Amino acid sequence: MAVRDPLMELEEVLAELGVAKSTFYAWKATGRAPKTIKYPNGSLRVRRSALDKWLSEHEENA
């Protein structure tokens, strides 16, 4: 059985990142947000793997 890559609701992503919805949409508008999936009703989802990849790409070396 294949392991699914869970889809996260936008509210879950916002909570994990600790940012406001307006901040996320500003990042999205400028191409700086994690990749999203847009449903026909307009709601957004983010694959867990896409968020993890995005977080890794934004880590700073101390």
PyRosetta script that sets phi, psi and omega in degrees:
from pyrosetta import init, pose_from_sequence

init()
pose = pose_from_sequence("MAVRDPLMELEEVLAELGVAKSTFYAWKATGRAPKTIKYPNGSLRVRRSALDKWLSEHEENA")
pose.set_psi(1, 132.3)
pose.set_omega(1, -179.6)
pose.set_phi(2, -76.5)
pose.set_psi(2, 145.4)
pose.set_omega(2, 177.1)
pose.set_phi(3, -83.9)
pose.set_psi(3, 127.5)
pose.set_omega(3, 179.6)
pose.set_phi(4, -77.3)
pose.set_psi(4, 149.6)
pose.set_omega(4, 174.0)
pose.set_phi(5, -98.1)
pose.set_psi(5, 100.8)
pose.set_omega(5, -172.0)
pose.set_phi(6, -58.9)
pose.set_psi(6, 144.9)
pose.set_omega(6, 173.7)
pose.set_phi(7, -94.4)
pose.set_psi(7, 128.7)
pose.set_omega(7, -179.9)
pose.set_phi(8, -99.8)
pose.set_psi(8, 138.9)
pose.set_omega(8, 173.7)
pose.set_phi(9, -72.4)
pose.set_psi(9, 154.2)
pose.set_omega(9, -177.0)
pose.set_phi(10, -56.3)
pose.set_psi(10, -39.0)
pose.set_omega(10, -179.6)
pose.set_phi(11, -60.8)
pose.set_psi(11, -36.6)
pose.set_omega(11, 177.7)
pose.set_phi(12, -66.0)
pose.set_psi(12, -41.8)
pose.set_omega(12, 179.9)
pose.set_phi(13, -64.9)
pose.set_psi(13, -45.4)
pose.set_omega(13, 179.6)
pose.set_phi(14, -59.9)
pose.set_psi(14, -42.2)
pose.set_omega(14, 179.5)
pose.set_phi(15, -64.7)
pose.set_psi(15, -42.4)
pose.set_omega(15, -179.7)
pose.set_phi(16, -66.1)
pose.set_psi(16, -39.5)
pose.set_omega(16, -179.4)
pose.set_phi(17, -81.2)
pose.set_psi(17, -20.6)
pose.set_omega(17, -178.6)
pose.set_phi(18, 70.0)
pose.set_psi(18, 37.1)
pose.set_omega(18, 179.1)
pose.set_phi(19, -125.0)
pose.set_psi(19, 159.2)
pose.set_omega(19, 177.5)
pose.set_phi(20, -77.5)
pose.set_psi(20, 157.8)
pose.set_omega(20, 177.9)
pose.set_phi(21, -58.2)
pose.set_psi(21, -39.2)
pose.set_omega(21, -179.8)
pose.set_phi(22, -63.2)
pose.set_psi(22, -36.6)
pose.set_omega(22, 177.5)
pose.set_phi(23, -65.9)
pose.set_psi(23, -45.0)
pose.set_omega(23, 179.7)
pose.set_phi(24, -60.3)
pose.set_psi(24, -45.4)
pose.set_omega(24, -179.5)
pose.set_phi(25, -66.5)
pose.set_psi(25, -32.5)
pose.set_omega(25, 174.8)
pose.set_phi(26, -65.7)
pose.set_psi(26, -43.1)
pose.set_omega(26, 176.2)
pose.set_phi(27, -61.3)
pose.set_psi(27, -43.0)
pose.set_omega(27, -178.6)
pose.set_phi(28, -62.7)
pose.set_psi(28, -42.3)
pose.set_omega(28, -179.0)
pose.set_phi(29, -64.0)
pose.set_psi(29, -26.8)
pose.set_omega(29, -179.2)
pose.set_phi(30, -104.0)
pose.set_psi(30, 9.0)
pose.set_omega(30, 177.2)
pose.set_phi(31, 75.4)
pose.set_psi(31, 20.2)
pose.set_omega(31, -177.0)
pose.set_phi(32, -106.9)
pose.set_psi(32, 1.9)
pose.set_omega(32, -179.5)
pose.set_phi(33, -91.4)
pose.set_psi(33, 163.1)
pose.set_omega(33, 171.9)
pose.set_phi(34, -60.6)
pose.set_psi(34, 155.1)
pose.set_omega(34, 176.8)
pose.set_phi(35, -59.3)
pose.set_psi(35, 140.4)
pose.set_omega(35, 179.8)
pose.set_phi(36, -121.5)
pose.set_psi(36, 161.9)
pose.set_omega(36, 173.1)
pose.set_phi(37, -116.3)
pose.set_psi(37, 124.9)
pose.set_omega(37, -179.1)
pose.set_phi(38, -102.4)
pose.set_psi(38, 120.0)
pose.set_omega(38, 177.3)
pose.set_phi(39, -77.2)
pose.set_psi(39, 160.1)
pose.set_omega(39, 179.4)
pose.set_phi(40, -56.7)
pose.set_psi(40, -27.8)
pose.set_omega(40, 179.4)
pose.set_phi(41, -83.2)
pose.set_psi(41, 0.9)
pose.set_omega(41, 177.2)
pose.set_phi(42, 95.4)
pose.set_psi(42, -11.7)
pose.set_omega(42, 180.0)
pose.set_phi(43, -72.6)
pose.set_psi(43, 152.1)
pose.set_omega(43, -177.1)
pose.set_phi(44, -109.4)
pose.set_psi(44, 148.2)
pose.set_omega(44, 171.9)
pose.set_phi(45, -132.0)
pose.set_psi(45, 154.4)
pose.set_omega(45, 177.5)
pose.set_phi(46, -129.2)
pose.set_psi(46, 129.2)
pose.set_omega(46, 175.6)
pose.set_phi(47, -66.9)
pose.set_psi(47, 140.3)
pose.set_omega(47, 178.0)
pose.set_phi(48, -54.5)
pose.set_psi(48, -42.7)
pose.set_omega(48, -178.9)
pose.set_phi(49, -65.0)
pose.set_psi(49, -34.9)
pose.set_omega(49, 178.9)
pose.set_phi(50, -67.8)
pose.set_psi(50, -39.6)
pose.set_omega(50, 178.0)
pose.set_phi(51, -67.4)
pose.set_psi(51, -44.1)
pose.set_omega(51, 178.5)
pose.set_phi(52, -60.5)
pose.set_psi(52, -42.1)
pose.set_omega(52, 178.6)
pose.set_phi(53, -63.5)
pose.set_psi(53, -45.3)
pose.set_omega(53, 179.8)
pose.set_phi(54, -60.6)
pose.set_psi(54, -43.9)
pose.set_omega(54, 178.8)
pose.set_phi(55, -62.4)
pose.set_psi(55, -42.7)
pose.set_omega(55, 179.0)
pose.set_phi(56, -61.9)
pose.set_psi(56, -39.1)
pose.set_omega(56, -179.4)
pose.set_phi(57, -69.2)
pose.set_psi(57, -18.9)
pose.set_omega(57, -178.2)
pose.set_phi(58, -104.3)
pose.set_psi(58, 7.6)
pose.set_omega(58, 176.0)
pose.set_phi(59, -71.4)
pose.set_psi(59, 141.5)
pose.set_omega(59, 176.9)
pose.set_phi(60, -102.7)
pose.set_psi(60, 143.7)
pose.set_omega(60, 173.8)
pose.set_phi(61, -84.4)
pose.set_psi(61, 127.3)
pose.set_omega(61, -177.9)
pose.set_phi(62, -76.0)
pose.dump_pdb("model.pdb")
